[in-house]
Amino acid sequence: MPGQKKSKAIENPEELSGAEKCAVILLALGEDSERVWALLDEDEIKEISHAMSNLGLVSATVVERLIVEFATRMSGSGTIMGSYEQTQRMLSQFLPGDKVESLMEEIRGPAGRTMWDKLGNVNESVLANYLKNEYPQTVAVVLSKVKPDHAARVLSALPEDFAVECVNRMLRMEPVQRDILDKIELTLRNEFMSNLARTSKRDSHEMMADIFNNFDRQTEFRFMESLEERNREAAERIRALMFVFEDLGKLDPGGVQTLLRAVDKDQLGMALKGASEGLRNLFLSNMSERAAKILKDDMAAMGPVRLKDVDAAQARMVQTAKDLAQRGEIMLSEGGGDDELIY
């Protein structure tokens, strides 16, 4: 995933890398930068675009020191802000739409200059979940190209019989022809990396779905009902994007176990008090027999609980799941649909 934007305004040009300095200059040039971009090769465009999208706030002093001759083009405050949206708008001025989309997906995706660098920054569970559906020979090639420690974690996350077969293929593997390696890279880029990047996009409906997810049930119902009266299409889109507590039932066993390790046990009991029987059984079946018995006893000892307390516990559990998904540690399914999204 892309790096964090700098939280404070950059006050010293020495804090900037070469790519970041280029990004500041091109941002300040605005539309006049088209001819400069046209002179860059693809790798340079990727590197500068990545720097631009994570730049954050740059002080007027730094901008003036870097490009004094263009200081008059800046706004009254003299500051400029680099963001994904600004980068995408600027690239769209001189590159075809599909090319811009491809570049932005790479920026949003895992960091790394090459495909294998990027794979090294993908959580092993997410990568294993993708690779388990590939041919063992393909998996062997992929794992031979990433660092040994990462390959070890991925193998550990694969089904055991499949992992052993991949190990055997790696032991017998001969040098891979360039055209075969190119095809594997292309498949990874088109089928895996693009999905990783796409799930990081956000529009106003996604943002609003997150807000609705944090409403209590009554408030959510009231706002959704009012919105349906004014803009049914928007209401339906928000509802489809919302991830609610019952959607945790779409987690695979590994995801359930990861979530169980991350949530507070008291909150888990409170959240499951208001869960459907199927969802409750899903979590209990992924616990040890002793832990499941303790949890059931704790839930029984709670007696009647307030709905707002259950809602709060479930909301915290959903947020924990989203945080884990954002870090690539589990996979979530989109609300209102059956297709899995890789985070």
Backbone torsions as a table, in degrees:
resi	resn	phi	psi	omega
1	MET	NA	150.8	-178.1
2	PRO	-62.0	155.7	-178.9
3	GLY	-71.2	165.5	180.0
4	GLN	-72.9	138.4	174.0
5	LYS	-67.9	149.9	179.7
6	LYS	-66.0	130.4	-173.8
7	SER	-76.7	-26.7	-179.5
8	LYS	-112.3	154.9	178.3
9	ALA	-62.2	138.0	178.0
10	ILE	-75.2	122.3	-175.8
11	GLU	-108.3	-11.3	-176.0
12	ASN	-129.8	120.3	-178.8
13	PRO	-61.2	-20.8	179.2
14	GLU	-70.2	-15.6	176.3
15	GLU	-73.2	-16.9	-173.6
16	LEU	-92.1	141.8	172.1
17	SER	-79.1	172.9	178.8
18	GLY	-60.2	-43.1	179.8
19	ALA	-64.2	-37.8	179.3
20	GLU	-68.2	-37.6	176.6
21	LYS	-63.2	-42.3	175.9
22	CYS	-60.3	-40.9	-179.3
23	ALA	-62.6	-41.7	178.3
24	VAL	-61.3	-46.3	-178.4
25	ILE	-62.3	-45.4	-177.8
26	LEU	-68.7	-35.7	175.5
27	LEU	-63.5	-42.2	-179.2
28	ALA	-68.4	-33.2	178.1
29	LEU	-70.4	-27.4	179.5
30	GLY	60.9	-131.5	-177.3
31	GLU	-63.8	-24.2	-179.7
32	ASP	-71.6	-4.8	-178.6
33	SER	-84.4	-2.8	-173.8
34	GLU	-53.8	-46.1	-177.2
35	ARG	-68.4	-28.2	176.5
36	VAL	-69.3	-47.0	179.3
37	TRP	-58.3	-39.0	-176.5
38	ALA	-63.5	-21.6	-179.3
39	LEU	-86.8	-8.5	-177.1
40	LEU	-88.1	147.7	174.0
41	ASP	-85.1	174.8	-171.8
42	GLU	-62.9	-41.6	-179.6
43	ASP	-63.9	-38.4	178.0
44	GLU	-66.3	-40.2	178.1
45	ILE	-62.3	-42.9	179.4
46	LYS	-62.1	-46.2	-176.8
47	GLU	-64.6	-44.4	-178.9
48	ILE	-70.5	-38.5	179.0
49	SER	-62.9	-41.7	178.1
50	HIS	-62.7	-43.3	178.6
51	ALA	-63.6	-41.3	-178.7
52	MET	-63.6	-42.0	-175.8
53	SER	-69.1	-19.6	-179.7
54	ASN	-110.6	12.8	-170.5
55	LEU	-69.5	-43.8	-175.5
56	GLY	75.2	-149.7	-173.3
57	LEU	-89.8	133.8	178.2
58	VAL	-120.6	127.1	-175.5
59	SER	-69.1	158.1	180.0
60	ALA	-60.7	-38.2	-179.0
61	THR	-59.7	-43.9	-179.5
62	VAL	-66.4	-44.0	179.9
63	VAL	-60.9	-44.7	-179.0
64	GLU	-64.8	-38.5	-179.2
65	ARG	-69.3	-31.7	-179.7
66	LEU	-79.4	-41.2	-176.7
67	ILE	-140.4	72.3	-177.9
68	VAL	-59.0	-39.1	-175.0
69	GLU	-64.8	-16.4	179.7
70	PHE	-110.0	12.6	-175.9
71	ALA	-58.5	-33.1	-176.9
72	THR	-69.6	-14.2	-179.7
73	ARG	-80.0	-13.7	-173.2
74	MET	-82.3	163.9	179.0
75	SER	-72.5	174.5	-176.4
76	GLY	-56.8	-34.9	-178.9
77	SER	-78.6	-20.0	-180.0
78	GLY	77.8	1.5	-179.2
79	THR	-98.3	153.9	174.0
80	ILE	-131.3	153.9	-177.5
81	MET	-123.0	122.3	174.3
82	GLY	-90.9	133.7	-179.4
83	SER	-150.9	170.0	177.4
84	TYR	-60.4	-44.8	-176.6
85	GLU	-63.4	-44.6	179.0
86	GLN	-62.6	-42.8	178.8
87	THR	-61.7	-44.6	-178.6
88	GLN	-65.2	-41.4	178.2
89	ARG	-62.0	-41.8	-177.5
90	MET	-68.9	-43.8	179.0
91	LEU	-62.3	-33.7	-177.7
92	SER	-66.4	-17.1	-178.3
93	GLN	-71.9	-22.7	-174.9
94	PHE	-139.6	0.4	177.2
95	LEU	-119.4	149.2	176.4
96	PRO	-59.2	152.5	-176.6
97	GLY	-56.9	-43.0	-178.9
98	ASP	-66.7	-32.8	177.8
99	LYS	-68.3	-42.4	178.4
100	VAL	-62.3	-44.3	-179.0
101	GLU	-61.3	-42.1	179.1
102	SER	-62.4	-44.3	179.6
103	LEU	-64.0	-43.0	-178.4
104	MET	-67.8	-34.2	177.0
105	GLU	-64.3	-38.8	178.2
106	GLU	-66.1	-38.0	179.7
107	ILE	-66.5	-42.6	-178.2
108	ARG	-72.2	-25.3	-176.1
109	GLY	-75.8	-171.1	-178.8
110	PRO	-60.0	146.6	-180.0
111	ALA	-69.7	152.9	177.9
112	GLY	143.0	141.3	-176.9
113	ARG	-77.3	-39.7	178.7
114	THR	-106.1	168.3	178.0
115	MET	-59.1	-37.9	-176.8
116	TRP	-73.9	-32.5	173.0
117	ASP	-62.8	-42.4	-179.1
118	LYS	-63.9	-43.4	179.7
119	LEU	-60.7	-33.0	179.5
120	GLY	-65.7	-16.2	179.4
121	ASN	-105.1	10.3	176.3
122	VAL	-96.5	133.8	179.3
123	ASN	-54.6	138.4	-174.5
124	GLU	-61.0	-33.3	-179.9
125	SER	-68.2	-40.7	178.8
126	VAL	-66.5	-45.0	180.0
127	LEU	-65.1	-42.2	179.5
128	ALA	-63.8	-37.1	-179.8
129	ASN	-63.7	-32.3	176.0
130	TYR	-77.1	-46.3	-173.3
131	LEU	-69.1	-24.6	-176.6
132	LYS	-64.4	-16.1	178.4
133	ASN	-97.6	3.2	-180.0
134	GLU	-97.4	168.4	175.6
135	TYR	-68.4	143.1	179.7
136	PRO	-54.5	-36.2	-179.6
137	GLN	-64.9	-38.6	177.3
138	THR	-64.8	-43.9	179.0
139	VAL	-62.0	-39.5	179.4
140	ALA	-60.3	-42.5	179.0
141	VAL	-63.9	-45.8	-178.7
142	VAL	-60.8	-48.1	-176.1
143	LEU	-69.4	-24.4	176.8
144	SER	-74.5	-14.5	-177.2
145	LYS	-98.7	-11.9	179.5
146	VAL	-101.3	169.9	-177.6
147	LYS	-65.1	146.3	-176.3
148	PRO	-55.5	-39.5	-178.2
149	ASP	-66.5	-36.1	178.9
150	HIS	-72.3	-40.6	177.8
151	ALA	-59.8	-38.9	179.2
152	ALA	-62.7	-42.4	-179.6
153	ARG	-67.7	-37.9	178.8
154	VAL	-65.6	-46.0	178.7
155	LEU	-58.6	-38.6	179.7
156	SER	-66.5	-26.2	-178.1
157	ALA	-89.6	-10.1	178.8
158	LEU	-83.4	157.1	172.5
159	PRO	-55.7	138.7	-168.6
160	GLU	-57.8	-48.0	-178.8
161	ASP	-62.2	-41.2	179.8
162	PHE	-65.7	-41.6	-179.4
163	ALA	-63.1	-41.6	179.4
164	VAL	-63.1	-41.1	177.4
165	GLU	-61.6	-40.3	178.2
166	CYS	-63.9	-40.3	177.9
167	VAL	-61.3	-44.5	178.8
168	ASN	-61.4	-40.5	178.2
169	ARG	-64.6	-38.6	179.2
170	MET	-65.7	-36.9	179.6
171	LEU	-66.1	-34.4	-177.4
172	ARG	-96.2	3.0	-171.0
173	MET	-72.6	134.8	174.6
174	GLU	-98.7	168.3	178.5
175	PRO	-51.9	133.8	-175.4
176	VAL	-86.3	132.3	178.7
177	GLN	-65.2	147.3	-175.9
178	ARG	-59.1	-40.7	-177.0
179	ASP	-67.1	-34.2	177.6
180	ILE	-68.5	-42.7	178.9
181	LEU	-62.6	-39.6	178.1
182	ASP	-62.1	-40.4	179.5
183	LYS	-65.4	-40.1	178.9
184	ILE	-65.1	-43.1	177.8
185	GLU	-60.4	-42.9	-179.3
186	LEU	-63.3	-41.6	178.6
187	THR	-64.0	-44.5	178.2
188	LEU	-60.2	-41.7	-178.7
189	ARG	-65.6	-45.3	-173.3
190	ASN	-79.4	-35.3	-172.7
191	GLU	-101.5	-24.6	-174.8
192	PHE	-113.3	-58.1	-176.6
193	MET	-63.3	-38.5	-179.6
194	SER	-64.3	-35.3	176.7
195	ASN	-67.1	-42.0	177.4
196	LEU	-58.7	-44.3	-177.2
197	ALA	-71.3	-39.8	-175.8
198	ARG	-61.6	-35.2	-176.8
199	THR	-72.1	-11.1	177.9
200	SER	-90.3	-6.7	177.6
201	LYS	-69.3	148.1	177.1
202	ARG	-138.2	135.3	170.0
203	ASP	-120.6	-175.5	-174.8
204	SER	-64.4	-31.4	179.6
205	HIS	-69.8	-38.4	177.1
206	GLU	-64.7	-41.9	178.0
207	MET	-61.2	-43.2	-179.5
208	MET	-68.5	-33.5	176.8
209	ALA	-62.3	-38.7	176.4
210	ASP	-63.2	-40.1	178.8
211	ILE	-64.5	-45.5	179.5
212	PHE	-62.4	-35.2	178.5
213	ASN	-60.8	-25.6	-177.1
214	ASN	-94.7	-1.6	173.4
215	PHE	-74.6	153.3	167.3
216	ASP	-74.0	169.4	-171.2
217	ARG	-60.8	-41.9	-177.9
218	GLN	-66.7	-42.7	-180.0
219	THR	-66.4	-41.8	178.6
220	GLU	-59.8	-46.1	-179.3
221	PHE	-61.6	-42.6	-177.7
222	ARG	-64.2	-46.4	-179.7
223	PHE	-67.7	-41.5	-178.5
224	MET	-65.2	-39.6	178.9
225	GLU	-63.3	-43.4	179.4
226	SER	-66.4	-40.0	-179.5
227	LEU	-66.6	-37.9	178.9
228	GLU	-60.6	-34.3	179.3
229	GLU	-68.3	-33.5	-175.9
230	ARG	-95.6	-35.5	-175.7
231	ASN	-151.5	82.6	-175.4
232	ARG	-61.1	-38.2	-178.7
233	GLU	-61.4	-44.0	179.3
234	ALA	-65.5	-41.0	180.0
235	ALA	-61.8	-42.5	-179.7
236	GLU	-66.8	-37.5	179.9
237	ARG	-67.6	-41.0	178.1
238	ILE	-64.1	-43.7	-179.4
239	ARG	-61.4	-39.1	179.2
240	ALA	-66.7	-29.7	-178.0
241	LEU	-86.6	-16.9	-176.9
242	MET	-68.1	139.8	174.5
243	PHE	-111.5	116.7	-175.1
244	VAL	-113.2	171.7	-173.2
245	PHE	-56.6	-42.4	-177.4
246	GLU	-65.5	-20.9	177.3
247	ASP	-67.2	-15.2	175.7
248	LEU	-64.1	-18.2	177.2
249	GLY	-65.9	-12.8	179.4
250	LYS	-90.4	-1.1	177.9
251	LEU	-67.5	145.6	173.0
252	ASP	-79.6	167.7	-176.8
253	PRO	-54.7	-39.5	179.0
254	GLY	-63.4	-39.2	178.4
255	GLY	-66.4	-40.1	177.9
256	VAL	-61.4	-44.7	-178.0
257	GLN	-67.2	-37.3	176.5
258	THR	-63.8	-43.3	179.5
259	LEU	-65.1	-40.1	179.6
260	LEU	-59.9	-37.2	179.9
261	ARG	-71.1	-21.2	-173.4
262	ALA	-95.5	-19.4	-174.3
263	VAL	-95.9	151.7	175.7
264	ASP	-70.6	132.3	-173.8
265	LYS	-63.3	-34.1	177.3
266	ASP	-65.8	-42.3	178.5
267	GLN	-66.5	-34.5	178.9
268	LEU	-61.8	-45.8	179.0
269	GLY	-61.4	-43.7	179.1
270	MET	-63.4	-42.7	-178.9
271	ALA	-64.6	-41.6	-177.1
272	LEU	-74.6	-17.0	175.4
273	LYS	-58.8	-33.3	-178.1
274	GLY	-102.8	11.9	-177.2
275	ALA	-89.1	160.1	173.9
276	SER	-67.7	160.5	-178.4
277	GLU	-61.5	-39.1	-179.0
278	GLY	-63.1	-43.6	-179.8
279	LEU	-68.9	-39.7	178.8
280	ARG	-61.3	-43.5	179.9
281	ASN	-66.4	-33.1	178.3
282	LEU	-60.0	-45.7	-179.4
283	PHE	-70.9	-42.3	-179.3
284	LEU	-64.0	-36.3	-178.1
285	SER	-72.0	-15.5	178.4
286	ASN	-100.2	13.9	175.4
287	MET	-112.4	161.0	174.0
288	SER	-65.3	157.5	-178.3
289	GLU	-58.2	-40.2	-179.3
290	ARG	-67.1	-45.7	-179.2
291	ALA	-64.5	-38.7	179.0
292	ALA	-63.8	-41.0	179.9
293	LYS	-64.9	-42.5	178.9
294	ILE	-61.7	-43.1	-179.3
295	LEU	-64.3	-43.6	178.9
296	LYS	-63.0	-38.8	177.7
297	ASP	-65.3	-41.4	178.6
298	ASP	-62.9	-41.0	-179.6
299	MET	-66.2	-39.4	178.8
300	ALA	-65.9	-36.2	-178.6
301	ALA	-71.0	-19.4	-179.9
302	MET	-67.2	-29.8	-175.3
303	GLY	66.2	-158.6	178.7
304	PRO	-63.8	137.9	179.2
305	VAL	-125.6	156.3	-179.1
306	ARG	-76.9	142.5	-179.0
307	LEU	-58.3	-39.9	-177.2
308	LYS	-66.7	-29.7	176.8
309	ASP	-70.9	-38.6	176.5
310	VAL	-65.0	-45.2	179.4
311	ASP	-58.2	-43.3	-178.0
312	ALA	-64.9	-42.7	179.9
313	ALA	-65.7	-40.7	179.4
314	GLN	-67.4	-38.6	178.7
315	ALA	-63.0	-41.2	178.7
316	ARG	-65.8	-36.8	179.7
317	MET	-67.8	-40.5	176.8
318	VAL	-62.9	-42.5	-179.8
319	GLN	-64.5	-38.8	176.2
320	THR	-61.0	-42.7	178.7
321	ALA	-62.2	-41.0	179.6
322	LYS	-65.8	-39.2	178.3
323	ASP	-62.9	-42.2	178.8
324	LEU	-64.8	-39.5	179.0
325	ALA	-66.2	-39.8	179.6
326	GLN	-62.3	-32.2	178.3
327	ARG	-86.0	-0.5	177.9
328	GLY	79.7	17.3	-176.0
329	GLU	-89.9	-21.9	174.0
330	ILE	-139.5	169.7	176.7
331	MET	-116.9	134.7	178.6
332	LEU	-113.0	153.6	172.7
333	SER	-101.8	142.9	-177.4
334	GLU	-67.0	140.9	177.6
335	GLY	-59.4	137.6	177.5
336	GLY	82.5	3.0	-179.3
337	GLY	-141.6	168.2	-177.9
338	ASP	-104.3	-11.5	-177.1
339	ASP	-76.9	138.9	179.7
340	GLU	-82.8	143.4	175.2
341	LEU	-111.2	134.7	177.1
342	ILE	-92.9	127.1	179.3
343	TYR	-105.2	NA	NA
